[in-house]
Amino acid sequence: MTGPLSGVRVVEMVGIGPCPFAAMMLADMGAEVIRIDRKAKPGEDNPYPVLGTRHDVMARGRRSLALDLKKPAGRSTALRLIEQADVLLEGFRPGVMERLGLGPDDCLERNPKLVYGRVTGWGQTGPLAQAAGHDINYVALSGMLHATGRADSPPPPPLNLVGDFGGGGMMLAFGVLCAVLEARSSGQGQVVDAAMTDGAALLGSMMYGLRGFGAWSGKREGNLLDGGAPFYDTYACQDGQFISIGAIEPQFFATLLKLTGQTDPVFTKRWSKSHWPELKERFAALFATRTRDEWCRLLEGTEVCFAPVLDLEEAPRHPHNAARRTFVDIDGVTQPAPAPRFSRSVPRTPAAPSSAGANSDAILADWGFTQQSIEALRKGEVI
């Protein structure tokens, strides 16, 4: 393994959403992450057909061990692996791991230095801890969903970037690495409780600060960064494609006016919110006069703060992304490359995802199980 986390051992209890994203981030950086998949029953339907295929991007870079955790031998096998790990990651509802006999008390008793990372929507405690939910609900509770979208329509679902991946997976990865650093000095592990509601709220720190200062209204599309400002928004082009403009600072806005030939004095009123609707109409009419590619030729790479709005097929082909190798091809699947970049401990390109249980024997052997014990687990239908 290479990368800044080389030597860190992680056991991932396979689920969906933020937990595999956090595990992917750690594996991308060189950690050895072992996935413990649930041993499927013969003929069992898979509600998420992308899982276990080469398209399951968030499973990349890890080997898989399929265990029947409801059998005593399955639990004891998992505990034996956890004894040797620096980190355990799980994303089930509160209480699920405890019922399996793999809760924090069980695991920390066997491995006092273990960092036990947990990610849920509502958190391990609180009135909603046991309630069902999805990304959109957690972002809604944080206040961030209300602040998103156009004024004349309900808040749109912000994909699952803010809750699952930003507020959940990234906060989990950050939290467990903080705890690993602390454990190396204290010799003690601990539980990391990452809640998507907490994380989504934290991502909105600046907006809460602006609100306290009186510079953020409760009205959608009425603020500087939510599409209210005519100089910070997206616009449709002649060909139905879109561009983005972020000309906030005076010099950037002046360059925008110069390059687009706008000389009307009304543009000097840009900080007057009462003029925002008129200026937005002016810009909408302007950008509708040319195609997206024509605007790119005029504005891209200038001091305007401009970029075309690309779709998922176009983004990997953009010259900037291509030059930085922002995307990689793994087993025929184009996907984002590991980030961020390092000057010295450079991670390798991740391996393609493994199907559930594809590496069971090799993992167990590498983690100290004898061939005889592996054969016994297979005979007992534990693996």
ABEGO torsion letter per residue (X at the ends): XBEAABGBBBBBBBBBEAAAAAAAAAAAAGBBBBBBBBBBBBGBBBABAABGBAABAAABGBBBBBBBAABAAAAAAAAAAAAABABBBBABBBGAAAAAGABAAAAAAABAABBBBBBBAAEABEAAAABBBBAAAAAAAAGAAAABEBAABBBBBBEAAAAAAAAAAAAAAAAAAAAAAAAAAAGBBBBBBBBAAAAAAAAAAAAAAAAAAGABBABBGABAAAGABAABBBBBBAAGBBBBBABABAAAAAAAAAAAGBABAAAAAAABAAAAAAAAAAAAAAAAABBAAAAAAAABGBAAGBBBBBBAAAAAABAAAAAAGABBBBGGBBBBBBOBBBAABBBBBBBBBBBBGAAAAAAAAAAGBBAAAAAAAAAAGAX
